[in-house]
Amino acid sequence: MATHAVSISDAEYEEVRSHRLLGFLLFLISDTIVFSSFIFSYLYDRSASPIWPPLGVERPGLYLAAVNSIVLFGSGVTMHLAMEAWRHADRPRFNNWMIATIVLGLGFLSGQAWEYSHLHDTWWGTVFGASFFTLTGLHGFHVFIGVIFLITVLLQTRRGVYSQTRYFGLTAVTLYWHFVDVIWVALFFLFYVY
């Protein structure tokens, strides 16, 4: 069975693109609501406790989290540079920046895995530990999905799926990656600074 590419006009593409963009933004808003629910739950637990973190529970290490944050925020910069390279029709720079973003995303996940494997035993069975693992784990899952999304879009660009005027997948992955960065700002502040 042969497949045929569907050709649509620029006007039709713009209409479809605006609908896809609205749908993607609604997805990001729903994801924001999920994270907000967990964050407000954590803040409620924190405000209801006279001592936070509870006695005997060590705070997470700031140094590793700061390095991991720099890695993730750096990936936001490389994602932006990749998108700018695409807009200026510089494919080699686009490929390099996309690969850098993927590597930095994997670096963040590796740092988070290392942190999880070296956390103190006092966290298990506590509200603090449950909140930490739920929120940072959910964020880590989003980073993992984002890395898969980045790899997929990079492969699609190499196959010629996108053109200089039609590149919604690149827009979506850029929005998603920046969303992941913004969520980490909140989590970093809540668990490591505040």
C-alpha positions as a Markdown table, in Angstrom:
| # | Residue | x | y | z |
|---|---|---|---|---|
| 1 | Met | 0.0 | 0.0 | 0.0 |
| 2 | Ala | 1.5 | 3.3 | -1.0 |
| 3 | Thr | 1.3 | 6.4 | 1.0 |
| 4 | His | 0.9 | 9.8 | -0.5 |
| 5 | Ala | 1.8 | 13.2 | 1.0 |
| 6 | Val | -1.1 | 15.5 | 1.5 |
| 7 | Ser | -0.5 | 18.9 | 0.0 |
| 8 | Ile | -2.3 | 21.8 | 1.6 |
| 9 | Ser | -2.2 | 25.5 | 0.8 |
| 10 | Asp | -0.5 | 28.0 | 3.0 |
| 11 | Ala | -3.9 | 29.4 | 4.2 |
| 12 | Glu | -5.0 | 25.9 | 5.2 |
| 13 | Tyr | -1.7 | 25.2 | 6.9 |
| 14 | Glu | -2.0 | 28.5 | 9.0 |
| 15 | Glu | -5.5 | 27.5 | 10.1 |
| 16 | Val | -4.5 | 24.0 | 11.1 |
| 17 | Arg | -1.3 | 25.4 | 12.7 |
| 18 | Ser | -3.3 | 27.8 | 14.9 |
| 19 | His | -5.7 | 25.0 | 16.0 |
| 20 | Arg | -2.7 | 22.8 | 16.8 |
| 21 | Leu | -1.0 | 25.6 | 18.7 |
| 22 | Leu | -4.2 | 26.3 | 20.7 |
| 23 | Gly | -4.5 | 22.6 | 21.5 |
| 24 | Phe | -0.8 | 22.4 | 22.6 |
| 25 | Leu | -1.2 | 25.5 | 24.8 |
| 26 | Leu | -4.3 | 23.9 | 26.4 |
| 27 | Phe | -2.2 | 20.8 | 27.1 |
| 28 | Leu | 0.5 | 23.0 | 28.7 |
| 29 | Ile | -2.1 | 24.7 | 30.8 |
| 30 | Ser | -3.5 | 21.4 | 32.0 |
| 31 | Asp | 0.0 | 20.3 | 32.9 |
| 32 | Thr | 0.5 | 23.5 | 34.8 |
| 33 | Ile | -2.7 | 22.7 | 36.8 |
| 34 | Val | -1.3 | 19.2 | 37.6 |
| 35 | Phe | 2.0 | 20.6 | 38.9 |
| 36 | Ser | 0.2 | 23.5 | 40.7 |
| 37 | Ser | -2.1 | 21.0 | 42.5 |
| 38 | Phe | 1.0 | 19.0 | 43.8 |
| 39 | Ile | 2.8 | 22.3 | 44.7 |
| 40 | Phe | -0.1 | 23.7 | 46.7 |
| 41 | Ser | -0.5 | 20.4 | 48.5 |
| 42 | Tyr | 3.2 | 20.5 | 49.4 |
| 43 | Leu | 2.8 | 24.1 | 50.6 |
| 44 | Tyr | -0.2 | 23.2 | 52.7 |
| 45 | Asp | 1.7 | 20.3 | 54.3 |
| 46 | Arg | 4.6 | 22.6 | 54.9 |
| 47 | Ser | 2.5 | 25.4 | 56.5 |
| 48 | Ala | 0.6 | 22.9 | 58.7 |
| 49 | Ser | 3.9 | 21.5 | 60.2 |
| 50 | Pro | 5.5 | 23.4 | 63.0 |
| 51 | Ile | 9.0 | 22.3 | 61.8 |
| 52 | Trp | 10.0 | 21.8 | 58.2 |
| 53 | Pro | 11.5 | 19.6 | 57.1 |
| 54 | Pro | 10.4 | 17.3 | 60.0 |
| 55 | Leu | 12.9 | 16.5 | 62.7 |
| 56 | Gly | 15.4 | 13.9 | 61.6 |
| 57 | Val | 14.9 | 14.6 | 57.9 |
| 58 | Glu | 17.9 | 16.1 | 56.1 |
| 59 | Arg | 17.3 | 18.8 | 53.5 |
| 60 | Pro | 18.4 | 17.9 | 50.0 |
| 61 | Gly | 21.8 | 19.1 | 48.9 |
| 62 | Leu | 21.9 | 22.5 | 47.3 |
| 63 | Tyr | 25.2 | 22.1 | 45.4 |
| 64 | Leu | 24.1 | 19.2 | 43.1 |
| 65 | Ala | 20.7 | 20.8 | 42.5 |
| 66 | Ala | 22.3 | 24.0 | 41.6 |
| 67 | Val | 24.6 | 22.3 | 39.1 |
| 68 | Asn | 21.7 | 20.3 | 37.7 |
| 69 | Ser | 19.7 | 23.6 | 37.4 |
| 70 | Ile | 22.5 | 25.2 | 35.4 |
| 71 | Val | 22.5 | 22.1 | 33.1 |
| 72 | Leu | 18.7 | 22.3 | 32.6 |
| 73 | Phe | 18.7 | 26.1 | 32.1 |
| 74 | Gly | 21.6 | 25.8 | 29.7 |
| 75 | Ser | 19.5 | 23.3 | 27.7 |
| 76 | Gly | 16.8 | 26.0 | 27.5 |
| 77 | Val | 19.4 | 28.4 | 26.0 |
| 78 | Thr | 20.5 | 25.8 | 23.5 |
| 79 | Met | 16.9 | 25.0 | 22.5 |
| 80 | His | 16.3 | 28.7 | 21.8 |
| 81 | Leu | 19.5 | 28.9 | 19.8 |
| 82 | Ala | 18.4 | 25.8 | 17.8 |
| 83 | Met | 15.1 | 27.5 | 17.0 |
| 84 | Glu | 16.8 | 30.7 | 15.9 |
| 85 | Ala | 19.2 | 28.7 | 13.7 |
| 86 | Trp | 16.2 | 27.0 | 12.1 |
| 87 | Arg | 14.5 | 30.3 | 11.4 |
| 88 | His | 17.7 | 31.6 | 9.8 |
| 89 | Ala | 18.0 | 28.4 | 7.6 |
| 90 | Asp | 21.2 | 27.4 | 9.3 |
| 91 | Arg | 20.7 | 23.6 | 9.4 |
| 92 | Pro | 24.2 | 22.7 | 10.7 |
| 93 | Arg | 23.9 | 25.0 | 13.6 |
| 94 | Phe | 20.3 | 23.8 | 14.2 |
| 95 | Asn | 21.5 | 20.2 | 14.4 |
| 96 | Asn | 24.4 | 21.1 | 16.7 |
| 97 | Trp | 22.2 | 23.0 | 19.1 |
| 98 | Met | 19.5 | 20.3 | 19.1 |
| 99 | Ile | 22.1 | 17.7 | 19.9 |
| 100 | Ala | 23.4 | 19.9 | 22.7 |
| 101 | Thr | 19.9 | 20.3 | 24.1 |
| 102 | Ile | 19.4 | 16.5 | 24.1 |
| 103 | Val | 22.8 | 15.9 | 25.8 |
| 104 | Leu | 22.0 | 18.5 | 28.4 |
| 105 | Gly | 18.6 | 17.0 | 29.0 |
| 106 | Leu | 20.1 | 13.6 | 29.5 |
| 107 | Gly | 22.7 | 15.2 | 31.8 |
| 108 | Phe | 19.9 | 16.6 | 33.9 |
| 109 | Leu | 18.3 | 13.2 | 34.1 |
| 110 | Ser | 21.6 | 11.6 | 35.1 |
| 111 | Gly | 22.1 | 14.2 | 37.9 |
| 112 | Gln | 18.6 | 13.6 | 39.2 |
| 113 | Ala | 19.1 | 9.8 | 39.1 |
| 114 | Trp | 22.4 | 10.2 | 41.0 |
| 115 | Glu | 20.6 | 12.4 | 43.6 |
| 116 | Tyr | 17.8 | 9.9 | 44.0 |
| 117 | Ser | 20.4 | 7.1 | 44.6 |
| 118 | His | 22.3 | 9.1 | 47.3 |
| 119 | Leu | 19.4 | 10.5 | 49.3 |
| 120 | His | 19.4 | 10.0 | 53.1 |
| 121 | Asp | 17.3 | 7.1 | 54.5 |
| 122 | Thr | 15.4 | 9.5 | 56.7 |
| 123 | Trp | 13.2 | 10.6 | 53.8 |
| 124 | Trp | 11.4 | 7.3 | 53.3 |
| 125 | Gly | 7.9 | 7.3 | 54.7 |
| 126 | Thr | 7.7 | 11.0 | 55.3 |
| 127 | Val | 5.5 | 13.6 | 53.8 |
| 128 | Phe | 8.6 | 15.6 | 52.9 |
| 129 | Gly | 10.0 | 12.6 | 51.0 |
| 130 | Ala | 6.7 | 11.8 | 49.3 |
| 131 | Ser | 6.3 | 15.4 | 48.2 |
| 132 | Phe | 9.9 | 15.6 | 47.0 |
| 133 | Phe | 9.8 | 12.3 | 45.0 |
| 134 | Thr | 6.3 | 13.1 | 43.6 |
| 135 | Leu | 7.1 | 16.5 | 42.3 |
| 136 | Thr | 10.7 | 16.0 | 41.2 |
| 137 | Gly | 9.8 | 12.6 | 39.8 |
| 138 | Leu | 6.9 | 14.0 | 37.8 |
| 139 | His | 9.2 | 16.7 | 36.5 |
| 140 | Gly | 11.9 | 14.2 | 35.6 |
| 141 | Phe | 9.3 | 12.2 | 33.7 |
| 142 | His | 8.5 | 15.4 | 31.7 |
| 143 | Val | 12.2 | 15.9 | 31.0 |
| 144 | Phe | 12.4 | 12.3 | 29.8 |
| 145 | Ile | 9.4 | 12.7 | 27.5 |
| 146 | Gly | 10.9 | 16.0 | 26.3 |
| 147 | Val | 14.2 | 14.3 | 25.4 |
| 148 | Ile | 12.2 | 11.8 | 23.3 |
| 149 | Phe | 10.3 | 14.6 | 21.8 |
| 150 | Leu | 13.6 | 16.4 | 20.9 |
| 151 | Ile | 15.1 | 13.3 | 19.3 |
| 152 | Thr | 11.9 | 12.7 | 17.3 |
| 153 | Val | 11.8 | 16.3 | 16.0 |
| 154 | Leu | 15.5 | 16.1 | 15.2 |
| 155 | Leu | 15.0 | 13.0 | 13.2 |
| 156 | Gln | 12.0 | 14.5 | 11.4 |
| 157 | Thr | 14.0 | 17.5 | 10.4 |
| 158 | Arg | 16.7 | 15.3 | 8.9 |
| 159 | Arg | 13.9 | 13.5 | 6.9 |
| 160 | Gly | 12.6 | 16.8 | 5.6 |
| 161 | Val | 9.3 | 16.9 | 7.4 |
| 162 | Tyr | 9.7 | 20.6 | 8.2 |
| 163 | Ser | 10.3 | 23.6 | 5.9 |
| 164 | Gln | 11.3 | 27.2 | 6.6 |
| 165 | Thr | 7.6 | 28.2 | 6.8 |
| 166 | Arg | 6.1 | 25.0 | 8.1 |
| 167 | Tyr | 7.6 | 23.8 | 11.4 |
| 168 | Phe | 5.0 | 23.4 | 14.0 |
| 169 | Gly | 6.7 | 20.5 | 15.6 |
| 170 | Leu | 9.7 | 22.6 | 16.3 |
| 171 | Thr | 7.6 | 25.3 | 17.9 |
| 172 | Ala | 5.8 | 22.7 | 20.1 |
| 173 | Val | 9.0 | 21.1 | 21.3 |
| 174 | Thr | 10.5 | 24.6 | 22.1 |
| 175 | Leu | 7.4 | 25.6 | 24.1 |
| 176 | Tyr | 7.4 | 22.2 | 25.9 |
| 177 | Trp | 11.1 | 22.5 | 26.8 |
| 178 | His | 10.8 | 26.0 | 28.1 |
| 179 | Phe | 7.8 | 24.8 | 30.2 |
| 180 | Val | 10.0 | 22.1 | 31.7 |
| 181 | Asp | 12.5 | 24.8 | 32.6 |
| 182 | Val | 9.9 | 27.1 | 34.3 |
| 183 | Ile | 8.5 | 24.2 | 36.4 |
| 184 | Trp | 12.1 | 23.4 | 37.6 |
| 185 | Val | 12.5 | 27.0 | 38.8 |
| 186 | Ala | 9.5 | 26.5 | 41.1 |
| 187 | Leu | 10.7 | 23.1 | 42.3 |
| 188 | Phe | 14.3 | 24.3 | 42.9 |
| 189 | Phe | 13.0 | 27.2 | 45.0 |
| 190 | Leu | 10.6 | 25.0 | 47.0 |
| 191 | Phe | 12.9 | 22.1 | 47.8 |
| 192 | Tyr | 16.4 | 23.5 | 47.8 |
| 193 | Val | 16.2 | 27.2 | 48.6 |
| 194 | Tyr | 12.9 | 28.0 | 50.6 |
